[in-house]
């Protein structure tokens, strides 16, 4: 058995040496000469130049992204800061009108003129609110809706059906269909049975 192992080992060594000889022959017969030191150096310099170019592009892209983020943050801050500018410009004439009305009262003008001026100012103010999507919620006589009304109290009433708004203490408002202030109301309830 030991002879068989020795024979297999010798055969394996012979096969390996044959492979090495064949590889050496193929390398010697190959038409492509091995690259010279200068060619390898040029290839390395090309690769380094491309790597530097890509690195610079990466740095520029990062700088552009950083600048865009800062611009967006600044624009957002300005939008928050000056978002009500149009509203303010529309409200200033209302304030002017109210100041003129107060000045007229101080001069002793007739009450009718003051009332007329206040009605015009209120009309102007309502127009500004409408222009900016602020709508009034006045639920007098309507069914109570907890989504838009806040019940301050409940009162028995024979004149109103149960859960009907009897009195509006304070009107509510919605901004573009979103509630910003509920209406403060008194709600009817059924009269107690005697």
C-alpha positions as CSV (number, residue, x, y, z in Angstrom):
1,X,0.0,0.0,0.0
2,X,2.9,2.3,0.7
3,X,4.1,1.7,-2.8
4,X,0.8,2.9,-4.2
5,X,1.1,6.1,-2.2
6,X,4.6,6.7,-3.4
7,X,3.5,6.1,-7.0
8,X,0.5,8.5,-6.6
9,X,2.8,11.2,-5.1
10,X,5.4,10.8,-7.9
11,X,2.6,11.1,-10.5
12,X,1.2,14.3,-8.8
13,X,4.7,15.9,-8.8
14,X,5.2,15.0,-12.4
15,X,1.7,16.5,-13.3
16,X,2.6,19.7,-11.5
17,X,5.9,20.1,-13.2
18,X,4.3,19.6,-16.6
19,X,1.8,22.4,-15.8
20,X,4.5,24.8,-14.8
21,X,6.4,24.0,-18.0
22,X,3.3,24.6,-20.1
23,X,2.6,28.0,-18.4
24,X,6.1,29.1,-19.0
25,X,5.9,28.0,-22.6
26,X,2.6,30.0,-23.1
27,X,4.2,33.1,-21.5
28,X,7.2,32.8,-23.8
29,X,5.0,32.3,-26.9
30,X,2.7,35.2,-26.1
31,X,2.8,38.1,-28.6
32,X,2.0,40.8,-26.0
33,X,5.2,42.1,-24.4
34,X,5.1,42.9,-20.7
35,X,4.3,46.6,-20.0
36,X,7.3,48.7,-19.4
37,X,7.8,50.7,-16.2
38,X,7.0,54.0,-18.0
39,X,3.7,52.6,-19.3
40,X,2.7,51.4,-15.9
41,X,3.6,54.9,-14.5
42,X,1.4,56.6,-17.2
43,X,-1.5,54.3,-16.4
44,X,-1.2,55.1,-12.7
45,X,-1.0,58.8,-13.4
46,X,-4.2,58.6,-15.6
47,X,-6.0,56.7,-12.8
48,X,-4.8,59.3,-10.2
49,X,-6.0,62.2,-12.5
50,X,-9.5,60.6,-12.9
51,X,-9.7,60.0,-9.1
52,X,-8.8,63.6,-8.4
53,X,-11.4,64.8,-10.9
54,X,-14.1,62.6,-9.3
55,X,-13.0,63.9,-5.9
56,X,-13.4,67.5,-7.0
57,X,-16.8,66.8,-8.5
58,X,-17.9,65.2,-5.2
59,X,-16.7,68.3,-3.3
60,X,-18.6,70.6,-5.7
61,X,-21.7,68.5,-5.4
62,X,-21.6,68.6,-1.6
63,X,-21.1,72.4,-1.7
64,X,-24.0,72.8,-4.1
65,X,-26.2,70.7,-1.8
66,X,-25.2,72.6,1.3
67,X,-25.9,75.9,-0.4
68,X,-29.3,74.7,-1.6
69,X,-30.2,73.5,1.9
70,X,-29.2,76.9,3.4
71,X,-31.2,78.7,0.7
72,X,-34.3,76.5,1.4
73,X,-34.0,77.2,5.1
74,X,-33.7,80.9,4.6
75,X,-36.7,80.9,2.2
76,X,-38.8,78.9,4.7
77,X,-37.8,81.3,7.6
78,X,-38.8,84.3,5.4
79,X,-42.1,82.6,4.5
80,X,-42.9,82.2,8.1
81,X,-41.7,85.6,9.0
82,X,-43.4,87.5,6.2
83,X,-46.3,85.1,5.4
84,X,-48.9,87.5,6.7
85,X,-47.6,90.5,4.8
86,X,-50.6,90.6,2.4
87,X,-53.0,90.3,5.3
88,X,-51.3,93.1,7.1
89,X,-51.4,95.3,4.0
90,X,-55.1,94.7,3.7
91,X,-55.8,95.4,7.5
92,X,-53.9,98.7,7.7
93,X,-56.7,100.6,5.8
94,X,-59.2,99.1,8.3
95,X,-57.2,100.4,11.2
96,X,-57.0,103.8,9.5
97,X,-60.7,103.9,9.1
98,X,-61.2,103.0,12.8
99,X,-58.8,105.8,13.8
100,X,-60.8,108.3,11.7
101,X,-64.0,107.1,13.4
102,X,-62.5,107.7,16.8
103,X,-61.3,111.1,15.8
104,X,-64.8,112.0,14.6
105,X,-66.3,110.9,18.0
106,X,-63.8,113.1,19.7
107,X,-64.8,116.1,17.6
108,X,-68.5,115.6,18.6
109,X,-69.9,114.6,15.2
110,X,-73.4,113.1,15.2
111,X,-73.9,109.5,16.2
112,X,-75.4,108.6,12.9
113,X,-72.2,109.5,11.1
114,X,-70.1,107.5,13.6
115,X,-72.4,104.5,13.2
116,X,-72.2,104.7,9.4
117,X,-68.4,104.9,9.6
118,X,-68.3,101.9,11.9
119,X,-70.6,99.9,9.6
120,X,-68.4,100.8,6.6
121,X,-65.3,99.8,8.6
122,X,-66.9,96.5,9.6
123,X,-67.8,95.8,6.0
124,X,-64.2,96.6,4.9
125,X,-62.9,94.3,7.6
126,X,-65.3,91.4,6.6
127,X,-64.1,91.8,3.0
128,X,-60.5,91.4,4.0
129,X,-61.3,88.2,6.0
130,X,-63.2,86.8,3.0
131,X,-60.3,87.6,0.7
132,X,-58.0,85.5,2.8
133,X,-60.4,82.5,3.1
134,X,-61.7,83.3,6.6
135,X,-65.4,82.5,6.8
136,X,-67.8,83.2,9.7
137,X,-69.7,80.5,11.5
138,X,-73.0,81.8,12.9
139,X,-75.1,78.8,13.7
140,X,-78.2,80.6,15.1
141,X,-81.2,78.3,14.8
142,X,-79.1,75.4,13.4
143,X,-78.6,71.9,14.8
144,X,-75.7,71.8,17.3
145,X,-72.5,70.5,15.6
146,X,-69.6,69.7,18.1
147,X,-67.1,70.0,15.2
148,X,-67.9,73.7,14.8
149,X,-69.7,74.7,17.9
150,X,-68.8,74.8,21.6
151,X,-71.8,74.6,24.0
152,X,-71.5,77.0,26.9
153,X,-74.7,75.8,28.4
154,X,-78.0,74.0,27.7
155,X,-81.5,75.5,28.4
156,X,-84.9,74.0,28.3
157,X,-87.0,75.4,25.5
158,X,-90.4,74.8,24.1
159,X,-89.7,77.0,21.1
160,X,-86.6,75.1,19.8
161,X,-86.2,71.4,19.0
162,X,-83.6,69.6,21.3
163,X,-80.0,70.1,20.3
164,X,-80.7,73.4,18.4
165,X,-78.5,76.5,18.8
166,X,-80.7,79.0,20.7
167,X,-78.1,81.8,21.2
168,X,-74.7,82.6,19.8
169,X,-72.4,84.3,22.3
170,X,-69.5,84.5,20.0
171,X,-69.3,83.6,16.3
172,X,-66.9,81.0,15.1
173,X,-64.5,81.1,12.1
174,X,-63.0,78.7,9.6
175,X,-59.9,79.3,7.5
176,X,-60.1,77.5,4.2
177,X,-62.6,75.0,5.6
178,X,-60.5,74.4,8.7
179,X,-61.9,75.5,12.1
180,X,-59.8,78.2,13.8
181,X,-62.4,79.2,16.4
182,X,-65.6,77.4,17.4
183,X,-68.8,79.3,17.9
184,X,-69.7,79.7,21.6
185,X,-73.4,78.8,21.8
186,X,-76.3,78.0,24.1
187,X,-78.1,74.7,23.1
188,X,-81.7,73.8,23.7
189,X,-82.8,70.7,25.5
190,X,-86.2,69.2,25.8
191,X,-88.5,70.7,28.5
192,X,-88.8,68.5,31.6
193,X,-92.0,66.5,31.8
194,X,-94.3,67.7,34.6
